[in-house]
Amino acid sequence: MISSPAIIAIILAVFVALAFSGGFAVSNWRSASEIQRLNSSNAVLSAANEKCATDIQSVRGAMDALAAASAMRDKNAAVAMRRAAPVAAKHTNRAKKITALPPVALEYQCEVLTREQIEYVKSRRQNN
């Protein structure tokens, strides 16, 4: 027969083997659970990253469109300024001439205002 210390050693060996394999099973279960959690997180982060990349491309396209529109407005403004320069110069010269006129005596102010209004209306009709 097998002696009692040998039986105890065999039983201990079986328990150690079961505990060791049980530890591996739990470890594998935890690792599988962690891998599943990480894959899920990776999927969420990948989707967010793709959306972010799409948003960045959209913003770049919008910024390019804004830059083109701004350049066009600047060009149109420069053309308008060149076209308006002669009219502005005429108005400036007229204002300088008016401010350089001597003061009018009180009894002639109505006649002078009437003459100035008539001249203004005539010049407006010529400009249109």
Disulfide bonds with the S-S distance in Angstrom:
none
